[in-house]
Amino acid sequence: MNTFGNIFRLTSFGESHGKAIGGVIDGFPAGIAIDTDFVQRELDRRRPGQSALTTARKEADAVEFLSGIYDGVSTGCPIGFVVWNTNQHSNDYDNMKDVFRPSHADYTYTQKYGIRDHRGGGRSSARETIARTVGGALAKLALRKLGIRVTAFTSQVGPLKLDKDYTAYDLSRIEENPVRCPDPEMARQMGDYILKVKGEGDTVGGVITCVAQGCPAGLGEPAFGKLHAALGSAMLSINAVKGFEYGQGFGNMDMKGSEQNDILFNDHGHIGFRTNRSGGIQGGISNGQDIYFRVAFKPVATILTEQPTVDKDGNETTLKARGRHDPCVLPRAVPIVEAMTAMTLLDYYLLDKTTHL
């Protein structure tokens, strides 16, 4: 289960403290201009060390393409790529070798495989999302030809949250602050709160909102291939994600059907909708409106304060983590949410249409 997608497929490999993270993308349409600078910028949005709000690990995260691109254009053949790891501090994890970290994958990986790589979590590390970010960047380049744009932003950090619909904000301002929140004042408060929690040796979670604009009607399969189910599966595969809701979601369960239904009307000869409470998806199929959803992220499990736990033999002990860790994953998770969304939409477009754009 290291492969994502149906026609557009990404197979990723690598561990946090191994030699590299990389992947192979199959099913990518031929003839797409590959802007490698854009792909690198997407990786830069995800990389560690970009602000005081993120881990201090310093990695260039420079992508090297190995195949599938000729003269700057995709050939339709598998696209292989690699990002070399250069700044591991594996010794920071020596005290965790035989101890299970609370709320981590240490215990479950040991139960499943009988062995685990304790250095940075190995395969369970969020560093694996480098491959997703590259795949998502390429998917974005293909979606450009279709007029589809994917934008995610931080909408909640701990108790601090935006109180308006995404349409009330200028989403072009997301990259103006390290939190990646479109409201400058709320971004400042969120950043201060993350630094406060970091100073306490603790972590904090929150919510990322994502919007896909320009998606055509008709994407999604009946019964077991619903578009919102695919998006939910993609989001829940991201490290630290605990919840997914699209459209009105859980927030408006006090509304009646007469209040929540999206009414259709004749919009100058075209069918339109007066509202978009469905989040752009009805019956599991896109209806041409904006697709929007929210993704909940838990606080990072590695904290720099002492916690009770057990070792591999079941002996009770305590653990105080060392090393470089994010106090809040949200700022770096924004491009990952976008990447998984872009890959899902491109895959479902190819399922619905043809194998070339």
VMD Tcl script that draws the C-alpha trace (Angstrom):
set ca {
  {0.00 0.00 0.00}
  {2.74 2.43 -0.98}
  {0.92 3.36 -4.20}
  {-1.73 6.07 -4.52}
  {-4.23 6.43 -7.36}
  {-5.95 4.51 -10.14}
  {-4.72 5.85 -13.50}
  {-2.49 8.59 -12.13}
  {-0.39 6.57 -9.67}
  {2.31 7.64 -7.26}
  {4.50 5.00 -5.61}
  {6.70 6.48 -2.90}
  {9.73 5.14 -1.05}
  {12.14 6.20 1.66}
  {12.46 6.87 5.38}
  {13.14 9.95 7.48}
  {16.77 9.06 8.19}
  {17.48 6.90 5.14}
  {19.46 8.04 2.11}
  {16.55 9.61 0.28}
  {12.83 10.05 -0.25}
  {11.53 9.48 -3.76}
  {8.89 8.07 -5.99}
  {7.69 6.90 -9.37}
  {4.65 8.44 -11.05}
  {2.88 6.35 -13.67}
  {-0.07 7.34 -15.83}
  {0.93 11.00 -16.05}
  {-0.33 12.47 -19.35}
  {2.19 13.14 -22.11}
  {2.79 16.64 -23.43}
  {2.56 18.56 -20.17}
  {5.18 21.30 -19.78}
  {7.09 20.53 -16.57}
  {8.05 23.69 -14.71}
  {10.74 22.29 -12.41}
  {11.07 25.66 -10.64}
  {7.39 25.44 -9.69}
  {7.85 21.90 -8.37}
  {10.79 23.07 -6.27}
  {8.79 26.02 -4.91}
  {6.09 23.59 -3.79}
  {8.75 21.55 -1.97}
  {10.09 24.74 -0.40}
  {6.63 25.41 1.05}
  {6.77 21.98 2.74}
  {10.41 21.86 3.77}
  {11.61 22.14 7.38}
  {13.41 25.15 8.80}
  {11.41 27.76 6.89}
  {10.39 29.75 9.99}
  {10.49 29.78 13.80}
  {7.14 27.97 13.73}
  {8.62 24.80 12.22}
  {11.28 22.24 13.02}
  {14.85 23.52 12.89}
  {15.99 20.63 10.68}
  {17.74 22.17 7.66}
  {17.10 20.40 4.38}
  {17.30 21.83 0.87}
  {14.81 19.19 -0.30}
  {16.05 19.62 -3.86}
  {14.24 17.31 -6.27}
  {16.13 15.40 -8.96}
  {14.08 13.98 -11.83}
  {15.37 10.71 -13.26}
  {12.99 9.84 -16.08}
  {9.76 10.61 -17.91}
  {10.64 14.18 -18.90}
  {12.30 15.19 -22.18}
  {13.02 18.76 -23.28}
  {10.93 20.00 -20.38}
  {7.82 18.03 -21.37}
  {6.31 14.85 -19.93}
  {6.70 11.86 -22.24}
  {3.91 9.68 -20.83}
  {6.51 7.26 -19.43}
  {7.05 6.76 -15.68}
  {8.45 9.86 -13.97}
  {11.08 8.86 -11.43}
  {12.43 11.36 -8.90}
  {14.50 11.51 -5.74}
  {15.16 13.99 -2.92}
  {18.33 13.21 -0.98}
  {18.35 13.46 2.82}
  {21.31 15.56 3.98}
  {20.73 16.76 7.56}
  {19.73 13.82 9.74}
  {20.62 13.85 13.45}
  {19.99 10.17 14.10}
  {21.68 10.27 17.52}
  {18.82 12.45 18.76}
  {16.69 9.30 18.75}
  {19.03 6.92 20.61}
  {16.98 7.14 23.81}
  {13.87 6.05 21.86}
  {15.32 2.89 20.34}
  {13.65 0.51 22.78}
  {10.86 2.80 24.03}
  {7.45 3.42 22.49}
  {6.56 7.09 22.07}
  {2.96 7.92 23.10}
  {0.52 8.37 20.18}
  {3.22 7.46 17.63}
  {3.44 4.53 15.24}
  {6.25 2.92 17.24}
  {4.09 0.27 18.92}
  {1.87 -0.45 15.92}
  {4.79 -0.77 13.48}
  {6.50 -3.18 15.89}
  {3.32 -5.25 16.15}
  {2.86 -5.34 12.38}
  {6.44 -5.89 11.19}
  {8.35 -7.11 14.25}
  {10.93 -4.39 13.60}
  {10.95 -0.61 13.34}
  {13.29 2.19 12.37}
  {13.32 4.41 15.46}
  {15.25 7.22 13.75}
  {12.71 9.95 13.21}
  {9.94 7.40 12.88}
  {11.36 5.81 9.73}
  {8.64 5.27 7.15}
  {5.96 6.68 9.48}
  {7.69 10.07 9.47}
  {5.96 13.00 7.78}
  {9.12 13.33 5.71}
  {7.52 10.71 3.46}
  {5.16 13.48 2.28}
  {7.99 14.88 0.15}
  {7.00 12.35 -2.53}
  {3.36 13.42 -2.29}
  {4.37 17.07 -2.68}
  {6.28 16.33 -5.89}
  {3.40 14.26 -7.24}
  {0.94 16.99 -6.30}
  {3.04 19.70 -7.96}
  {3.06 17.74 -11.22}
  {-0.68 17.15 -10.91}
  {-1.19 20.89 -10.43}
  {0.69 21.54 -13.68}
  {-1.67 19.19 -15.51}
  {-4.76 20.67 -13.82}
  {-3.71 24.14 -15.01}
  {-4.59 23.07 -18.55}
  {-8.07 22.25 -17.32}
  {-8.52 25.52 -15.46}
  {-8.59 23.79 -12.06}
  {-6.92 25.56 -9.12}
  {-6.36 24.06 -5.67}
  {-5.78 26.29 -2.63}
  {-5.47 25.31 1.03}
  {-4.94 27.46 4.11}
  {-4.76 27.28 7.88}
  {-8.21 28.10 9.28}
  {-7.71 27.07 12.91}
  {-4.83 26.67 15.36}
  {-5.84 25.39 18.78}
  {-8.69 27.64 20.01}
  {-8.04 30.32 17.37}
  {-10.19 30.00 14.25}
  {-11.49 31.96 11.29}
  {-15.18 32.72 11.76}
  {-16.18 33.34 8.14}
  {-16.67 31.28 4.99}
  {-13.62 30.93 2.71}
  {-15.26 33.26 0.18}
  {-14.84 36.16 2.64}
  {-11.04 36.01 2.48}
  {-8.42 36.94 -0.11}
  {-6.79 33.56 -0.66}
  {-3.94 35.19 -2.59}
  {-2.54 36.40 0.76}
  {-1.93 32.95 2.22}
  {1.82 32.98 1.53}
  {2.29 36.41 3.15}
  {2.72 34.88 6.61}
  {4.39 31.70 7.95}
  {1.12 30.30 9.33}
  {-0.46 30.36 5.84}
  {-3.68 31.97 7.03}
  {-5.49 34.45 4.72}
  {-6.43 36.78 7.61}
  {-3.26 38.75 8.58}
  {-4.42 39.60 12.12}
  {-5.54 36.05 12.88}
  {-2.29 34.76 11.36}
  {-0.36 36.93 13.83}
  {-2.36 35.58 16.77}
  {-1.94 32.01 15.54}
  {1.81 32.48 15.16}
  {2.15 33.92 18.66}
  {0.15 31.03 20.08}
  {2.32 28.41 18.32}
  {5.47 30.07 19.70}
  {3.96 30.14 23.19}
  {3.15 26.43 23.04}
  {6.61 25.71 21.61}
  {8.20 27.54 24.54}
  {6.31 25.23 26.89}
  {7.79 22.17 25.17}
  {4.35 21.25 23.87}
  {2.51 21.09 20.54}
  {-0.83 22.21 19.09}
  {-3.14 21.05 16.28}
  {-5.85 22.67 14.21}
  {-7.66 22.68 10.88}
  {-6.74 23.24 7.24}
  {-9.42 24.28 4.76}
  {-9.01 23.40 1.08}
  {-10.84 24.78 -1.97}
  {-10.75 23.40 -5.53}
  {-12.06 25.88 -8.10}
  {-12.84 25.23 -11.75}
  {-13.49 21.52 -11.33}
  {-15.90 20.31 -14.03}
  {-19.14 18.53 -13.23}
  {-19.17 14.75 -13.55}
  {-16.04 13.62 -11.68}
  {-16.61 10.72 -9.32}
  {-17.92 7.19 -9.52}
  {-21.16 5.75 -8.16}
  {-21.35 3.65 -4.98}
  {-17.74 2.86 -4.02}
  {-15.79 5.46 -6.02}
  {-17.40 8.64 -4.76}
  {-15.25 11.74 -5.19}
  {-15.67 12.91 -1.60}
  {-14.72 9.41 -0.38}
  {-11.54 9.55 -2.47}
  {-10.68 12.99 -1.12}
  {-11.39 11.81 2.42}
  {-9.17 8.77 1.94}
  {-6.39 10.95 0.54}
  {-6.57 13.39 3.45}
  {-6.75 10.68 6.12}
  {-3.57 9.13 4.69}
  {-1.62 12.24 5.73}
  {0.30 12.03 8.99}
  {-1.53 13.45 12.04}
  {-4.90 13.84 10.27}
  {-7.81 12.95 12.55}
  {-10.87 14.13 10.65}
  {-12.35 15.15 7.28}
  {-15.58 16.94 6.39}
  {-16.74 18.43 3.11}
  {-19.38 21.04 2.41}
  {-21.41 21.96 5.47}
  {-20.13 18.88 7.28}
  {-20.79 18.49 10.99}
  {-21.30 22.18 11.59}
  {-24.87 22.50 10.36}
  {-26.61 19.36 11.49}
  {-29.27 21.51 13.17}
  {-30.56 22.62 9.76}
  {-33.62 21.06 8.10}
  {-33.58 19.75 4.54}
  {-35.51 22.79 3.39}
  {-32.70 24.95 4.77}
  {-29.74 22.90 3.62}
  {-30.73 21.89 0.07}
  {-28.88 23.60 -2.79}
  {-31.63 24.98 -5.05}
  {-31.09 24.77 -8.81}
  {-32.18 27.54 -11.17}
  {-31.91 28.64 -14.80}
  {-28.95 30.99 -14.96}
  {-29.32 32.65 -18.38}
  {-29.68 29.35 -20.16}
  {-27.35 27.40 -17.92}
  {-28.18 25.38 -14.82}
  {-26.90 27.03 -11.66}
  {-27.09 26.63 -7.89}
  {-28.17 29.34 -5.49}
  {-26.01 27.94 -2.68}
  {-23.15 25.49 -2.27}
  {-23.81 23.75 1.02}
  {-22.99 20.41 -0.64}
  {-19.36 21.44 -1.09}
  {-19.39 20.97 -4.85}
  {-20.19 17.24 -4.67}
  {-23.59 15.56 -4.86}
  {-24.16 11.83 -5.04}
  {-20.39 11.42 -4.92}
  {-19.98 13.33 -8.21}
  {-18.74 16.90 -8.71}
  {-21.43 19.38 -9.74}
  {-19.20 22.13 -11.14}
  {-19.21 24.35 -8.06}
  {-16.24 24.96 -5.78}
  {-15.23 21.82 -3.91}
  {-14.36 22.71 -0.34}
  {-13.51 20.67 2.73}
  {-11.79 20.81 6.11}
  {-9.04 18.58 7.48}
  {-8.36 18.27 11.22}
  {-4.77 17.71 12.39}
  {-3.92 16.53 15.88}
  {-1.07 18.11 17.88}
  {2.31 16.66 16.93}
  {2.83 13.56 19.09}
  {6.49 14.26 19.87}
  {6.69 16.74 22.74}
  {9.75 17.95 24.62}
  {8.37 17.27 28.10}
  {8.64 14.01 30.01}
  {5.85 11.45 29.53}
  {5.17 8.00 31.00}
  {5.35 5.08 28.57}
  {6.65 1.50 28.26}
  {9.62 -0.10 26.57}
  {9.53 -2.96 24.06}
  {9.42 -5.51 26.91}
  {6.43 -3.84 28.55}
  {8.37 -2.26 31.40}
  {6.97 1.07 32.53}
  {9.39 3.97 32.07}
  {9.48 7.64 31.12}
  {10.58 9.37 27.94}
  {11.67 12.91 27.18}
  {12.10 13.40 23.46}
  {15.12 15.14 22.00}
  {15.77 16.56 18.58}
  {14.07 18.97 16.20}
  {10.31 18.79 15.91}
  {7.41 20.91 14.69}
  {5.36 22.55 17.46}
  {2.49 22.70 14.95}
  {2.28 20.77 11.69}
  {-0.30 23.02 10.01}
  {1.92 25.55 8.17}
  {3.90 22.78 6.45}
  {0.82 20.62 5.91}
  {-0.94 23.20 3.72}
  {0.99 22.23 0.55}
  {0.55 18.54 1.40}
  {-3.23 18.91 1.55}
  {-3.09 20.73 -1.79}
  {-0.91 17.98 -3.26}
  {-3.21 15.14 -2.24}
  {-6.20 17.09 -3.55}
  {-4.54 17.78 -6.89}
  {-3.51 14.15 -7.38}
  {-7.03 12.94 -6.52}
  {-8.72 15.37 -8.92}
  {-6.33 14.58 -11.78}
  {-6.75 10.85 -11.20}
  {-10.54 11.16 -11.25}
  {-10.43 13.37 -14.33}
  {-8.41 10.71 -16.14}
  {-10.82 8.03 -14.93}
  {-13.73 10.01 -16.34}
  {-12.16 11.25 -19.59}
  {-9.09 9.96 -21.41}
  {-5.45 9.22 -20.71}
  {-4.27 12.51 -22.30}
  {-5.36 16.13 -21.84}
}
mol new
graphics top color blue
foreach p $ca { graphics top sphere $p radius 0.5 }
foreach p [lrange $ca 0 end-1] q [lrange $ca 1 end] { graphics top cylinder $p $q radius 0.2 }
display resetview
